[in-house]
Amino acid sequence: MKHISFLIKPASSLCNMRCRYCFYADVSAHREVKSHGVMQSQTMRALIDRALGLGEDAEVTFAFQGGEPTLAGLEFFRDFTRYVSDHRINQTIHYALQTNGYLVDKEWAEFFHENNFLVGVSLDGYRDLHNWLRPDAAQEGTYDRVMHAIELLRAAQVDFNVLTVLTAQLAKHPQKVYKFYRQHKLDYVQLIPCLPGFDDEEGDEFSLTPEAFASFYKAFFRLWTEDFRRGHYMSVTLFDNVIPLFRGYPPQQCGMLGRCAPQFVVESNGDVYPCDFYVLDQYRCGNVQTDSLEDMATCGAVKTFLAEPRRDCSQCATCPFERICHKNCKRLNVAYYRQDYCGYRDFLEYAAPAMQQIARSL
């Protein structure tokens, strides 16, 4: 079976919130065209035709992200799923969407349920911190709206997880955020490191340092392990990917073994890029309306992207975990290590005994 996934930005970099650390605002600011607006129907159909053209045995994932994808409007998504349904033959189709939750109402929730969407909701922990980090365009807090969206998803029986950006501020409070997740029964959690901008090698007040990464995850893992041993399992992306590595299972997350796999990241005008972190003019692979998937996957921009080296770290030469890291994701690793210190190694040296024990039970 052929497996392929598309990360689609149906509203480009448009957003109805003004998060203080937004990585895609930084990415789009480095392009000649910052936003391509909402995806037009002919672009949508060309994308779907390319995907379904892989054959009857294809397994296709359409994942939507932004900016804020719901700004494309509910009718856009109804048209998308309807077109897929009308033109698919025997292909297996999966849908996913990452949202800030601001526009999610009962109608959106019912649509997600009817079409089996996996929904990621951006939530930066407890009320005060979330409201400060993730205000709306009027600089008002958004915590209550997001929590209401989560309740609507639950009521509609939508599969969802929570995505939290691990900022320098949140990293100081691992116990508080873990307690928050447990209190609100949030058992599927992604924590992604807050990254500095492309032009800011020294970082900013929000970006995660390797020391903060190690400190946060040591405390968070201790709490997670205590619950795991009591029979309560919280799905945490980092742990779900790293623990099976101790048994030789490959990770699900791209870049975790120190090599990139080209993706199909589709901007709203149909332009395709190899990675969500690198939706930049120099990495443009082609356009779904004019270029084949094969040509885009093998173009010069992809070859250049895959050949780019990772940053050096002196710790790698003696690291017992080098075989399950290989300098990790080339964009995320700025939060994991510097030349002279590796927070990833620091954390794994603390967590490895417990992780190995858990891995043996898989």
C-alpha positions in Angstrom: 0.0 0.0 0.0 1.2 3.5 -0.8 1.2 5.9 2.2 1.2 9.6 1.7 0.3 12.7 3.8 -0.2 16.3 3.0 0.1 19.1 5.4 -2.3 21.7 4.0 -2.5 25.4 4.9 -5.9 26.4 3.5 -5.8 29.9 5.0 -2.0 30.4 4.5 -0.6 32.4 7.4 -3.9 34.2 8.2 -4.8 34.0 11.9 -7.3 35.4 14.3 -4.9 35.2 17.3 -1.7 37.0 18.0 0.4 34.5 19.9 3.6 36.1 21.2 5.9 33.4 19.8 4.2 32.3 16.5 6.8 30.4 14.5 4.7 30.5 11.2 4.5 34.3 11.5 8.4 34.3 11.5 8.5 31.8 8.6 6.0 33.8 6.4 7.8 37.0 7.2 10.9 35.6 5.4 9.0 35.0 2.2 8.3 37.4 -0.7 4.6 36.8 -0.3 3.7 36.5 3.4 0.1 35.2 2.9 -1.6 33.6 -0.1 -5.1 34.0 1.4 -7.7 31.3 1.4 -7.2 28.3 -1.0 -9.3 28.5 -4.1 -11.5 25.6 -5.2 -9.4 24.8 -8.3 -6.3 24.4 -6.2 -8.2 22.2 -3.7 -9.4 19.9 -6.5 -5.9 19.7 -8.1 -4.4 18.7 -4.8 -7.0 16.0 -4.2 -6.7 14.7 -7.8 -2.9 14.4 -7.3 -3.4 12.4 -4.1 -6.1 10.1 -5.4 -4.1 9.6 -8.5 -1.6 7.5 -6.6 -3.9 4.5 -7.1 -6.7 2.6 -5.6 -4.5 1.0 -2.9 -3.3 4.4 -1.5 -3.6 5.5 2.1 -3.9 9.2 2.2 -3.8 11.6 5.1 -5.0 15.2 4.6 -3.9 17.3 7.6 -4.8 20.9 7.9 -2.7 23.6 9.7 -2.0 27.3 9.5 -2.0 30.1 10.4 -5.4 29.1 11.5 -7.1 26.6 9.1 -10.7 27.2 10.2 -10.4 30.7 8.7 -10.9 29.0 5.4 -14.5 28.5 6.5 -16.6 25.4 7.2 -17.9 25.4 3.7 -14.4 25.0 2.3 -14.0 21.8 4.4 -17.4 20.5 3.4 -16.4 21.0 -0.2 -13.1 19.3 0.4 -14.5 16.2 2.0 -17.3 16.0 -0.5 -14.9 16.1 -3.4 -12.8 13.4 -1.9 -15.9 11.3 -1.2 -17.1 11.7 -4.8 -13.8 10.9 -6.4 -12.2 8.3 -4.2 -12.3 4.6 -5.3 -10.9 2.3 -2.7 -8.3 4.7 -1.1 -8.1 4.9 2.7 -8.6 8.5 3.7 -7.6 10.1 7.0 -8.3 13.7 8.1 -6.5 15.8 10.8 -6.6 19.4 11.7 -4.6 21.6 14.1 -6.6 24.6 15.4 -6.4 27.4 18.0 -10.0 26.5 18.9 -11.2 30.1 18.6 -13.9 29.5 16.0 -14.8 25.9 17.0 -18.5 25.7 17.8 -21.1 23.0 17.8 -21.4 23.0 14.0 -17.6 22.6 13.6 -17.5 19.8 16.2 -20.3 17.9 14.5 -18.5 18.2 11.1 -15.3 16.8 12.7 -17.2 13.9 14.1 -19.1 13.1 10.9 -15.8 13.0 8.9 -13.6 11.3 11.5 -11.2 14.2 11.9 -8.4 13.9 14.5 -8.2 17.4 15.9 -5.3 19.1 17.7 -6.2 22.0 19.9 -3.5 24.5 20.8 -3.6 25.1 24.6 -0.7 26.5 26.5 -1.6 25.1 29.9 -3.3 26.9 32.7 -5.4 30.1 32.3 -3.0 32.9 33.3 -0.1 31.6 31.1 -2.3 30.7 28.1 -4.1 34.1 28.2 -0.7 35.9 28.3 0.9 33.9 25.5 -2.1 33.4 23.2 -4.3 36.6 23.0 -6.7 37.2 20.2 -6.4 40.1 17.7 -7.8 42.5 20.3 -5.3 41.3 22.8 -7.9 39.6 24.9 -7.3 36.2 26.6 -8.6 33.1 24.7 -8.4 30.5 27.5 -12.2 30.3 28.0 -13.0 30.0 24.3 -10.4 27.2 23.9 -11.6 25.2 26.9 -15.2 25.6 25.6 -14.1 24.3 22.2 -12.6 21.2 24.0 -15.9 20.6 25.7 -17.7 20.8 22.4 -15.3 18.3 20.9 -15.8 15.9 23.8 -19.6 16.2 23.6 -19.5 15.4 19.8 -17.1 12.5 20.5 -14.3 13.9 18.3 -10.9 12.4 18.8 -8.6 15.2 19.9 -5.3 16.0 21.5 -3.8 19.1 23.0 -0.7 20.8 21.6 1.2 22.9 24.0 4.2 25.1 23.0 6.9 24.6 25.6 8.1 28.1 26.1 10.8 29.3 28.5 7.9 30.5 30.8 6.1 27.2 30.8 9.3 25.2 31.3 9.6 26.7 34.8 6.4 25.0 35.9 6.4 21.3 34.9 4.4 20.2 38.0 1.8 22.8 37.5 1.1 22.0 33.8 1.1 18.2 34.5 -1.4 18.8 37.3 -3.5 20.9 34.9 -3.6 18.1 32.3 -4.6 15.5 34.9 -7.3 17.9 36.4 -8.9 18.4 33.0 -8.5 14.8 31.8 -6.3 15.8 28.9 -4.6 12.4 28.2 -3.2 13.0 24.7 -0.6 15.7 24.8 2.0 17.1 22.4 4.6 19.4 23.8 6.7 21.2 21.1 9.6 23.4 21.9 9.3 27.1 21.3 11.9 28.1 18.7 13.8 31.3 18.1 13.3 33.0 14.8 15.5 32.2 11.8 17.5 35.4 12.4 17.8 35.1 16.2 20.6 32.6 17.0 20.7 33.8 20.6 17.0 33.2 21.2 14.4 35.4 22.7 12.4 35.5 25.9 10.1 32.8 24.8 12.4 30.2 23.1 13.4 27.1 24.9 17.0 26.6 25.9 18.6 23.1 26.2 18.9 23.5 30.0 15.2 24.4 30.3 14.3 21.4 28.1 16.2 19.0 30.3 15.0 20.5 33.6 11.3 20.5 32.5 11.3 17.0 31.1 13.0 15.4 34.1 10.3 16.7 36.4 7.5 16.0 33.9 8.8 12.5 33.2 9.0 11.7 36.9 5.3 12.6 37.4 4.4 10.8 34.2 6.2 7.6 35.3 4.5 7.6 38.7 1.1 7.7 37.1 2.1 5.1 34.5 3.1 2.7 37.2 -0.3 3.3 38.9 -2.0 2.3 35.7 -2.8 5.7 34.2 -1.3 6.3 30.8 -1.0 9.9 29.4 0.1 9.9 25.7 3.0 12.4 25.5 4.6 12.7 22.0 8.2 12.7 23.2 7.8 9.7 25.4 5.7 7.8 22.8 8.4 8.2 20.3 11.5 7.7 22.4 10.5 4.7 24.6 10.0 2.3 21.7 13.5 3.2 20.4 14.9 1.2 23.3 13.3 -1.8 21.7 14.3 -1.0 18.1 11.0 0.4 17.0 11.2 3.4 14.7 9.8 6.7 15.9 6.6 8.2 14.3 7.9 11.8 14.5 9.9 13.1 11.6 13.5 13.9 12.2 14.0 12.0 15.4 16.7 9.8 14.0 18.6 12.7 12.7 17.4 12.6 9.1 14.6 14.3 7.3 11.9 12.7 5.3 10.4 15.1 2.7 6.8 16.0 3.3 4.2 17.6 1.1 3.4 20.9 2.8 0.9 22.7 0.6 0.4 26.4 0.9 -3.0 27.8 -0.1 -1.9 28.8 -3.6 -0.8 25.1 -4.2 2.9 25.7 -3.7 4.6 22.7 -2.1 7.5 22.6 0.4 9.4 19.7 2.0 8.9 20.7 5.7 6.5 22.8 7.8 9.5 24.6 9.3 10.9 25.5 5.9 8.0 26.9 4.0 10.4 29.4 2.4 10.9 30.6 -1.2 14.2 28.8 -1.6 12.7 25.4 -0.7 9.7 25.6 -3.1 9.3 22.2 -4.8 6.6 23.1 -7.3 2.8 23.5 -7.4 0.0 20.8 -7.2 -1.7 22.4 -10.2 1.3 22.1 -12.6 3.7 19.5 -11.2 3.5 15.8 -10.4 4.1 14.5 -6.9 7.1 12.5 -8.2 8.7 15.5 -9.8 8.2 17.6 -6.6 9.5 14.8 -4.3 12.7 14.5 -6.4 13.4 18.1 -7.3 16.6 20.1 -6.6 15.1 22.0 -3.7 14.3 18.7 -1.9 17.7 17.3 -2.6 19.3 20.5 -1.2 17.0 20.3 1.9 17.9 16.7 2.6 21.6 17.3 2.2 21.9 20.2 4.6 24.0 19.3 7.7 23.0 19.5 11.3 24.6 21.7 13.9 27.6 20.3 15.7 27.6 19.2 19.4 30.8 18.0 21.2 28.7 15.7 23.3 27.8 13.4 20.4 31.2 11.6 20.4 30.7 10.1 23.8 26.9 10.0 24.0 25.3 6.6 24.7 22.1 7.7 22.9 23.7 8.9 19.7 22.3 5.9 17.8 18.7 6.9 18.7 19.3 10.6 18.0 21.9 11.5 15.4 21.5 15.2 16.2 17.7 14.9 15.9 15.5 17.3 13.8 17.7 20.0 12.3 15.2 22.8 13.2 14.1 21.6 16.6 17.5 20.7 17.9 18.3 24.3 18.7 16.2 23.7 21.8 18.0 20.4 22.6 21.7 21.2 22.4 24.5 23.8 22.1 28.0 23.0 20.9 29.2 22.3 24.5 26.0 21.0 26.2 23.1 18.6 25.3 19.9 18.9 27.2 18.5 15.9 25.3 21.4 13.7 26.6 21.0 15.2 30.1 17.3 14.2 30.1 17.8 10.8 28.6 20.6 9.9 31.1 18.0 10.6 33.8 15.1 8.9 32.1 16.7 5.9 30.3 16.5 3.3 33.2 12.8 3.8 33.5 12.3 4.0 29.7 14.2 0.8 29.2 12.1 -1.0 31.8 8.9 0.3 30.2 10.2 -0.6 26.7 10.7 -4.2 27.8 7.0 -4.5 28.6 5.9 -3.4 25.1 
